[in-house]
Amino acid sequence: MLTIAGTLSFIIGAAWVIYHYNALTSSGERNDTEQRNDKMVVSPVADPAAHPYPQAVDIALKIDQLPQSVKEKIISYENAITKLLRLGQGTTAPYLRLWTNKKEYQIGDHVTYHIETTQSIFLIVFNLTTEGELVQIFPNKFSKSSFVEAHQAVSIPGVDTGVDLIITGPQGKEELVAIVSEEPVSLLPVKYEKSPFFVLEKNDSAAMSQTYCNILVAEKYRLAQKRTRYFIQE
């Protein structure tokens, strides 16, 4: 389990998040000027999660017409996670590095996630915790845009956020999963009212439905995936 520690504390996945309000910062908005490189053309925009897919709304309306027993089977946490983790599978992202400051942690250790890319991309990074939770660690409250410029290095939490992530367990394997795209992709209905990192809650049926419909739309995009893992010991 993660914890964010500070003036307020939030339990997220496998660590405490230490949250110091007097140091909060947010990334500036980017304009729509195209950033070009030899592999792709991307246009940085504001947080795509604020603009739901029209197609996802249509899918949701169709699912809503199904019998309740069928809906519950389709829009389940397990089904949504399975489909999400298949996005971009089979396409590598050799231009992207994704790593943690250590490969093995003891309970009480601080953890930092690192991202670096040699080409401009749109990126969503999830943490699969030892408790089976799905946490979106990027974008987050401090970096709301999913756009990452070529040769830009990103650390989570950033040094200017006033946040520390502390491992609290339980022991086991955790995995980071990065979904890479050439254009903005919205997957989770992110909100930062409870925490600076969004956790997909199993009992939030509305969020689960929106996530599932977003995934069905995202499956039509050109995506790539990158993973890395680390271990928590007692």
Sequence and secondary structure as in RCSB ss.txt:
>XXXX:A:sequence
MLTIAGTLSFIIGAAWVIYHYNALTSSGERNDTEQRNDKMVVSPVADPAAHPYPQAVDIALKIDQLPQSVKEKII
SYENAITKLLRLGQGTTAPYLRLWTNKKEYQIGDHVTYHIETTQSIFLIVFNLTTEGELVQIFPNKFSKSSFVEA
HQAVSIPGVDTGVDLIITGPQGKEELVAIVSEEPVSLLPVKYEKSPFFVLEKNDSAAMSQTYCNILVAEKYRLAQ
KRTRYFIQE
>XXXX:A:secstr
 EEEESSEEEEETTEEEEE GGG           EE SS EE   S GGGS  HHHHHHHHHHHTS HHHHHHHS
 HHHHHHHHHHTTTT   TTEEEEES SEEETT B  EEEEESS EEEEEEEE TTS EEEEES SS    EE T
T EEEES TTTTEEEEE    EEEEEEEEEESS    S    SS SSEEE TT HHHHHHHHHHHHHHTTS EEE
EEEEEEEE 
